Amino acid sequence: MEQEKREQDAYSILSDHVNAELTEKKSVFLTDAYPVHSEEEASEKIQEVSRKYYDARHHCFAYVLGDHKEIVRQSDNKEPAGTAGRPILSVIQGENLTYVLIVVTRYFGGILLGTGGLVRAYTGSAKAVLHLAKEEGKILTLRHAQKLRIHLPYAQAESLQYDLAQKKIRVLETVYEAEVTIHICVPAEEAKGVILEITQKTSGAAQVVREEEGFFAV
């Protein structure tokens, strides 16, 4: 139950386009993964890939959208039912990704792969592009988080900044004006404790204001 709650409070996204290539028994599988934020955008990307590889036999895809991964679509695009779209989707879901589209374009090489071979090829293609995305640092994990704004005197700032660094709390921005303003982002469930700790650490000199709550990198 606790593991399920943690998964619901976090998800991963793709930050940029990634492409990969796989060859299986002379069939070439070209895979494109895109960050997308709506079904309309996903449809546009699918059409874009179809136009780019207009002479290919199949453009199979799957995508997941929504903070809770509530929108799911997949297509075998004339491959045998269940051999393409579903395997691609399973890879996306296995990585806890959302707001992502994967399109796998197949150029037939003249050798039939069979249903098992197709499932392995489409699964392998989706895994390959996401593996590359990880290597390139293009997969980000977002958690249910709270942004906080801290106002405090210069005399307290250096010590607090040291503590934030030691606790690996993400600092978004620091502004030096009449006083120091530090913007931070913490997991939502830890916000109350962080506010209390900052207040105690600065003997009440710091004013902490809750700002936006949502899914952010922390």
C-alpha positions as CSV (number, residue, x, y, z in Angstrom):
1,M,0.0,0.0,0.0
2,E,2.8,2.4,0.9
3,Q,4.7,1.6,-2.3
4,E,1.5,2.2,-4.3
5,K,1.0,5.6,-2.6
6,R,4.6,6.6,-3.5
7,E,4.1,5.6,-7.1
8,Q,0.9,7.7,-7.2
9,D,2.8,10.7,-5.8
10,A,5.5,10.5,-8.5
11,Y,5.9,10.0,-12.2
12,S,8.5,10.3,-14.9
13,I,8.5,12.4,-18.1
14,L,10.5,12.7,-21.2
15,S,12.2,16.1,-21.6
16,D,13.0,16.0,-25.3
17,H,12.7,13.9,-28.5
18,V,14.8,10.7,-28.7
19,N,15.2,8.3,-31.5
20,A,16.7,4.8,-31.9
21,E,17.0,2.0,-34.5
22,L,16.8,-1.7,-34.2
23,T,17.1,-4.4,-36.9
24,E,15.5,-7.8,-36.6
25,K,15.7,-10.3,-39.5
26,K,16.2,-7.6,-42.0
27,S,13.2,-5.6,-40.8
28,V,14.3,-2.1,-39.6
29,F,12.5,-0.6,-36.7
30,L,12.9,3.2,-36.3
31,T,11.7,4.5,-32.9
32,D,10.8,8.0,-32.0
33,A,9.9,9.1,-28.5
34,Y,8.3,12.5,-27.8
35,P,7.1,14.5,-24.8
36,V,3.5,15.3,-25.5
37,H,0.8,17.2,-23.4
38,S,-2.4,16.4,-25.3
39,E,-4.0,13.9,-27.6
40,E,-4.0,16.5,-30.3
41,E,-0.2,17.0,-29.9
42,A,0.3,13.2,-29.9
43,S,-1.8,12.9,-33.1
44,E,0.3,15.6,-34.8
45,K,3.5,13.8,-33.9
46,I,2.2,10.5,-35.2
47,Q,1.2,12.2,-38.5
48,E,4.6,13.9,-38.6
49,V,6.4,10.5,-38.3
50,S,4.1,9.0,-40.9
51,R,5.0,11.7,-43.4
52,K,8.7,11.5,-42.7
53,Y,8.7,7.7,-43.3
54,Y,5.9,7.7,-45.9
55,D,7.2,4.6,-47.6
56,A,7.2,2.4,-44.4
57,R,4.7,-0.4,-44.0
58,H,3.7,0.3,-40.3
59,H,3.7,3.2,-37.9
60,C,2.7,1.6,-34.5
61,F,2.4,3.7,-31.4
62,A,1.4,4.1,-27.8
63,Y,1.0,7.1,-25.6
64,V,0.1,7.9,-22.0
65,L,-1.1,11.3,-20.7
66,G,-2.2,12.9,-17.5
67,D,-0.7,13.3,-14.0
68,H,-2.4,10.1,-13.0
69,K,-1.7,8.4,-16.4
70,E,-5.5,8.3,-17.0
71,I,-5.3,8.7,-20.8
72,V,-3.9,5.7,-22.7
73,R,-3.9,4.9,-26.4
74,Q,-2.2,2.4,-28.6
75,S,-2.3,1.1,-32.2
76,D,-1.0,-1.9,-34.0
77,N,-1.3,-0.1,-37.3
78,K,-2.1,-3.2,-39.3
79,E,0.3,-5.5,-37.5
80,P,-1.4,-8.6,-36.0
81,A,-3.5,-7.6,-33.0
82,G,-1.6,-7.2,-29.8
83,T,1.9,-7.5,-31.3
84,A,2.9,-3.8,-31.5
85,G,0.9,-1.1,-29.7
86,R,0.4,-3.2,-26.5
87,P,4.1,-4.1,-26.1
88,I,5.1,-0.5,-26.6
89,L,2.5,0.6,-24.1
90,S,3.7,-2.0,-21.6
91,V,7.2,-0.6,-21.8
92,I,6.0,3.0,-21.1
93,Q,3.9,1.8,-18.2
94,G,6.8,-0.2,-16.8
95,E,8.9,2.9,-16.6
96,N,6.1,4.9,-14.8
97,L,6.1,7.4,-17.6
98,T,3.4,9.9,-18.6
99,Y,3.1,12.7,-21.1
100,V,5.0,10.5,-23.6
101,L,4.4,9.1,-27.1
102,I,6.5,6.3,-28.7
103,V,6.1,5.7,-32.4
104,V,7.8,2.6,-33.9
105,T,8.1,2.7,-37.7
106,R,8.8,-0.7,-39.4
107,Y,10.4,-1.2,-42.8
108,F,9.6,-4.8,-43.7
109,G,12.7,-6.8,-44.6
110,G,11.1,-9.7,-46.4
111,I,11.2,-12.2,-43.6
112,L,8.1,-12.9,-41.5
113,L,8.8,-12.5,-37.7
114,G,5.7,-14.2,-36.4
115,T,3.7,-12.9,-33.5
116,G,6.3,-13.7,-30.9
117,G,9.0,-12.1,-33.0
118,L,6.9,-9.0,-33.5
119,V,6.2,-8.6,-29.8
120,R,9.9,-9.0,-29.0
121,A,10.9,-6.5,-31.7
122,Y,8.4,-3.8,-30.7
123,T,9.2,-4.3,-27.0
124,G,12.9,-4.1,-27.7
125,S,12.5,-1.0,-29.8
126,A,10.6,0.8,-27.1
127,K,13.1,-0.3,-24.4
128,A,16.0,0.8,-26.6
129,V,14.7,4.4,-27.1
130,L,14.0,4.8,-23.4
131,H,17.4,3.4,-22.4
132,L,19.0,6.0,-24.7
133,A,16.8,8.7,-23.1
134,K,18.1,7.7,-19.7
135,E,21.7,7.7,-20.9
136,E,21.2,11.2,-22.3
137,G,19.5,12.5,-19.1
138,K,16.2,13.1,-20.9
139,I,14.0,11.3,-18.3
140,L,13.0,13.4,-15.3
141,T,11.2,12.1,-12.2
142,L,8.5,14.5,-10.9
143,R,7.1,14.2,-7.4
144,H,4.0,15.7,-5.7
145,A,5.8,18.7,-4.2
146,Q,5.4,22.0,-2.6
147,K,7.3,25.2,-3.5
148,L,8.3,27.4,-0.6
149,R,9.5,31.0,-0.4
150,I,11.8,31.9,2.5
151,H,12.4,35.5,3.5
152,L,15.2,36.1,6.0
153,P,17.9,38.6,7.1
154,Y,21.4,38.4,5.6
155,A,22.8,37.4,9.0
156,Q,20.8,34.1,8.9
157,A,21.2,33.3,5.2
158,E,24.6,31.6,4.9
159,S,23.8,29.2,7.7
160,L,20.4,28.3,6.3
161,Q,21.9,27.9,2.8
162,Y,24.4,25.5,4.2
163,D,21.7,23.4,5.9
164,L,19.6,23.3,2.7
165,A,22.6,22.0,0.8
166,Q,23.4,19.4,3.5
167,K,19.9,18.1,3.3
168,K,19.9,18.2,-0.5
169,I,16.9,20.4,-0.6
170,R,16.4,21.8,-4.1
171,V,17.0,25.5,-4.3
172,L,15.2,27.1,-7.3
173,E,16.4,30.6,-6.9
174,T,18.0,33.0,-4.4
175,V,17.4,36.7,-4.6
176,Y,19.5,39.3,-2.7
177,E,17.7,42.6,-2.0
178,A,16.9,44.3,1.3
179,E,16.7,40.8,2.7
180,V,17.4,37.4,1.2
181,T,14.7,35.4,-0.5
182,I,15.2,31.7,-1.1
183,H,12.8,29.7,-3.3
184,I,12.9,25.9,-2.6
185,C,10.9,22.9,-3.6
186,V,10.3,19.9,-1.3
187,P,8.2,16.7,-1.4
188,A,4.6,17.8,-0.4
189,E,4.5,15.4,2.6
190,E,7.7,17.0,4.0
191,A,6.7,20.6,3.6
192,K,5.3,21.0,7.2
193,G,8.4,19.6,8.8
194,V,10.7,21.7,6.6
195,I,8.9,24.9,7.5
196,L,9.1,24.0,11.2
197,E,12.8,23.2,11.0
198,I,13.6,26.5,9.2
199,T,11.6,28.5,11.7
200,Q,13.5,26.8,14.6
201,K,16.9,27.0,12.9
202,T,16.5,30.8,12.4
203,S,14.8,31.4,15.8
204,G,11.8,32.7,14.0
205,A,13.7,35.2,11.9
206,A,12.7,33.5,8.7
207,Q,9.2,33.9,7.2
208,V,8.2,30.9,5.1
209,V,5.4,31.2,2.6
210,R,3.7,28.2,0.8
211,E,3.5,28.8,-2.9
212,E,2.5,26.4,-5.8
213,E,1.8,22.8,-5.1
214,G,2.0,20.2,-7.9
215,F,4.3,17.8,-9.6
216,F,7.9,19.1,-9.8
217,A,11.5,17.8,-9.9
218,V,12.8,17.8,-6.3
